[in-house]
Amino acid sequence: MKNFKTAILITTTLLALSVLIYFLPTDGLINKLPIINRFYNNTTLEIISINGKAKVSIDNVEYGETPLTINDLDQGEYTVTLERISNTETFYNKQTFNIKLTKNTTSRIEIEIGPAGILHGSILYYTPQNNKRNTGTLSILCDVDTSKIYIDDEYVKQTPLTKHELPVKEYDLQIITNNYETLDLPILIENGYMLNIKAYLFPIPVNFDNANDE
Amino acid sequence: MNNKNHFKIKAQVPISIIIHGGNYLGYLLAQTLVEQGSQVVIIDKYTNSTKKYANQLKKKGDVTFINFKGAKPFLENLGRIDYLYYNLNNKLEQEDSFTSKTFLTETDTLNLSLKYAQKFKAKITILTSLRLNRELSNTINRNDVTQPSPYSNIELQKYCENLTAEFRDQTKANLRIIRMGTILGNGIEKISDPILHNLISDGTSKNQINIVGEGLDIHNIIDENDAIYGILKLTFSDKTRGEVITLTNKTDLTTLSIAYKLLELNVTAQTIKFVPSKSTNLVLQDLYLPAPNASKYGWKQQGQLETTLINQIHKYYERHDQKWDISSKKISQKKTSTLEIATTKGKIMNMIKNIFKKKDSGKIFTEINYGKMSLNLLLVTLSFLFIYFLLSPIVGIGIGGTIIASNTDKLKANISSYDFDEARSNLDTIENHLGRVKHNTNRLNWIFVLLNKTNLLSEIDTLFLGLDYAIDSGDDLLAGLEPLAYYIKDFQPAINFDSSTPSTTREYRDYLNNIEENLYLTNDGTYKLKLANEVISSVVVEYFPQTFQDDILNLKSSITEATTSLGSISSISNFLPKILGNTERKRFLILLQNEGEIRSTGGWISSYAIVGIEGGQIRELFVDDIYNADGTLRIQNKTFTPPQSLANSLEITDYSFSLVNWYPDLYEVLLESETFVNALGKGDDLDGVITIDIAFIQKLLEKWDGIEVPGESELITSENLYSKIFKMHEEFTPGSTTKSTFLANLANETVTKILSSDFSEYSNIASIFEESLNEKHLQAVFKNNEATQFFDDKNWDGQLDSKYLSAPISIDWNWGGNKANLYLKKDHSLNIVLDEKVITYTYEINVVNESKKDVYPEGRYENYLRIYIPSGSKVLSIAGIENNEYDIYNENGFKVVGGWFNTDIQDSNTFIIKYKVTKSDLGTYFPVSMLNDNAFFDLNIFKQPGSKQESYVLNILYPEDWNILESDDLTSISNQLTRRFDLVSDTQFDISWTTL
């Protein structure tokens, strides 16, 4: 009887501990510790607007004008608003993007804001991912579906590309589709992370010369 | 008792002699020495008191008791002495004064003992009384104090100490004199200090404690254990050689302070009584300076005064056969600490020991059990590992899974009931617990590795990634689409098709503005959902245990379904606020087409409606029969010039509203319609045109199992809809409102039913909308770029743009005034031979007219066929056009081949066209593109709006040295791709090759 009670007591204790561990917010506690939290806040956000300057707000807080590099934000998701600085008020729309910051990585917004909400460029950020040794993962989504993806001049597949494993190193990425400007950017694949890219392609203006051929 | 013959000296065993060792102190000392492995000889008088201790000691080990009478010969014949303890204190405590004989005998014994001990270079310790030395000092320092008698114990001690000192001076013996404080403890039956004895006796047996005098005389006490420890330590230390040492607690105590302590300990006595002293020996000021304390030589007091006193009090109560009812609270047992070695390392060890020492242990000396400690440490570590890496993850996954499942159900319910705050809370909970489940699964990784299930681990990881994206998207979509959901929920039309009088002034501008403001969230959410779908779709279900496979398949299909529907909804959000007039009124033309009589954009235009929307509310609505419009314009003598191709093809000069859909490009129809709408006085311009085929309404009626239409005696269903329209068509006379009223009422009921549907019904209707849009029974084109882009991406906009240059487009125009298309069977065959520079097309259309009679709605199929091909293409041959009379002209960026392609009732007909396109002629519009070592061919086959399900055979022949990379479900045989399919919607094939 005593052994039975002891067994119940031990089982209950083990289960209680297991439940406690499940509900214990370890990350939440650790990233509030004075010195360790620096490791958690070690993030970089680069914002570049091509062919023009833009006012930058992050979560409704103004941060200045592009180009901008912001360090030491807490890791998490942020809402970045870019407002192209122009004399024509209504020509360029305010653009809002959500971007994730992950500790020890750099997230990057490199965008050209065109008229009527047309964009060209990329949003790039890393998220943690279990990878095999010396490999990383790449995901690409493009605003023009079925655009062709080339990595170091090798055709990979059409967009979207998800969870594509690559050896850790720097690559040259090209996203190409007919009637749109090609997007060309260097990327760095890192072990333990997935590189998320959202690409925006700029439509090439229509050339009417061919219509008069006949 | 002569033990001479029995005593055997053992080699390597030290021999300790204790003279006057027959008291309790001697007993304790002997016991400790025996425990330490010494042979002990006690020399004392053999009395009842000493006999008791001797018997106890014999049981414990190698102890020999020698009576004083036999001491001398024993010592003479003893082969070795290592330690000599001369417990003079015992002798001094027994009597206050001695006879001269006793005095001399004692001094002789001491002298003799010292000599024998010195003979063997033994370590010698003489134990004397601190109390007597203090009394001696006081008699010397004060003249008023009575001098002791010559043979008193004070004098004996003085003499013996002097004798010892002289002996030391002469022999340099390893000798020390230890003056002992008054020993207390639970083995002391009678305290040697008479004042203390009286004090405790009074305290334990009387109601009051009598103190003689002021009670300021000083007492030095020591615990019995401390005394033994001190004697041994001082004897063994060479530093004490030739020294006189005081062995007692450092604190001096007055009689009064001890009395108070007794009262504090709640002894029998409750008060203190001061009794005047008759003696002149009482000391007012003690000037005694004791010899250096034993602590100087490393001895440390262990016993606390209170504990020692309590033990002593217990003994006194025992003597009186009484029990001491002391409250445990009264005993403050201060924790003792054992200093292992007085070094830094020792202190560290002491700290470690303290951690593992039982807190309630009364033991002064506690040993560390390193084995047990290690075992406990190992056990704790193993338990932690077991919990953290096995039990906790399994329990956690169970808890997390349950919470996630429960919140997923709640989430669905809350979205259905438009409780978005609660839905967000559900989503947060799901996100939180999904993260925890993921962490817990990571902690089980070792099991997967151990069981060689790394593939499963990888798939689980992929699944989590997909779910992460899905939940992230859920957050954004909830916030982004909330205003749209509320708009759908709260919308009430101000005008219906029956009446153009507004029934409500309510607008929904705020909803629309919110949709626009949250657009970035909607788009971001859609993006993430697409990623989630891609990732989750890539999960290999077979790696999972059978139990979970169905769940994962369900998850896959759910996420795909959600991606499709939510993707569309979020795309719509991009332009919906503008289309619904959040800034200005938007006007749209709705054309109701009957595809039984096929025309370019779907069918003969039966009725039309103009809808004006502002602030999300219908502010203007007009519906009429197309013949009424034509009649009105004719009466008003308003004439219009037909497009050249229409005039040439149909040989007409009058252009009417009913022919406005001559162009197959719906955007052209929109522009053409503006002229007629303006002429009818219904506004200057239009923002969009929407075509609705009867087939779409039929699908809705089928879903709803019919609908009641005011003025109709029977339920209108998908089956009887056509017969109703045919009947009205036959009975129609210009100016009659019968047909338009029926169609208006039908449209009104349909729109009302759609808008009054809840979310779950909406999903059913949405599928009909989507299906009809895909099948082109429903089309819409807008002047708003984003809206048109959205519809164009899905091929719902009815525009002929450059993407259709890759395949011929066939457009039928039924000009027979019947509904022969309802009785047609049609199939297509397209053969393509391509390389990187030239593509040759051979396109064949076969038509079978199954009309049995030439009576409305059946009849001969009089069809003006137009084939749209790239403007730069070269026509190689044409066959099947009536009388081989065809026109070729360029229109809207295409080359058009047109001619009559009629089919009699119960007959069939075939049309064939062969043409080629070259890269040099088409430039960037050439359908085959080359990039590095790859070739791409994006083939888009256009389905004419309003056409039925038609069979299509596709064959593609490509160069033999090309290797197929992506065939997009086409069957690949040698260097040929082939497929037979039903052309129910625009069909796209993305094919790629490697050309290495």
HADDOCK unambig.tbl for C-alpha pairs under 7 A between the chains (distance, minus, plus):
assign (segid A and resid 14 and name CA) (segid B and resid 387 and name CA) 6.91 0.50 0.50
assign (segid A and resid 18 and name CA) (segid B and resid 387 and name CA) 6.20 0.50 0.50
assign (segid A and resid 18 and name CA) (segid B and resid 391 and name CA) 6.40 0.50 0.50
assign (segid A and resid 18 and name CA) (segid B and resid 392 and name CA) 4.03 0.50 0.50
assign (segid A and resid 18 and name CA) (segid B and resid 395 and name CA) 6.61 0.50 0.50
assign (segid A and resid 19 and name CA) (segid B and resid 392 and name CA) 6.64 0.50 0.50
assign (segid A and resid 19 and name CA) (segid B and resid 395 and name CA) 6.91 0.50 0.50
assign (segid A and resid 19 and name CA) (segid B and resid 396 and name CA) 6.62 0.50 0.50
assign (segid A and resid 21 and name CA) (segid B and resid 392 and name CA) 6.74 0.50 0.50
assign (segid A and resid 22 and name CA) (segid B and resid 392 and name CA) 6.70 0.50 0.50
assign (segid A and resid 22 and name CA) (segid B and resid 396 and name CA) 5.42 0.50 0.50
assign (segid A and resid 22 and name CA) (segid B and resid 436 and name CA) 7.00 0.50 0.50
assign (segid A and resid 96 and name CA) (segid B and resid 520 and name CA) 5.67 0.50 0.50
assign (segid A and resid 97 and name CA) (segid B and resid 520 and name CA) 6.37 0.50 0.50
assign (segid A and resid 98 and name CA) (segid B and resid 524 and name CA) 6.80 0.50 0.50
assign (segid A and resid 162 and name CA) (segid B and resid 531 and name CA) 6.73 0.50 0.50
assign (segid A and resid 162 and name CA) (segid B and resid 534 and name CA) 6.32 0.50 0.50
assign (segid A and resid 162 and name CA) (segid B and resid 535 and name CA) 6.08 0.50 0.50
assign (segid A and resid 163 and name CA) (segid B and resid 535 and name CA) 6.88 0.50 0.50
assign (segid A and resid 211 and name CA) (segid B and resid 893 and name CA) 5.93 0.50 0.50
assign (segid A and resid 214 and name CA) (segid B and resid 872 and name CA) 6.87 0.50 0.50
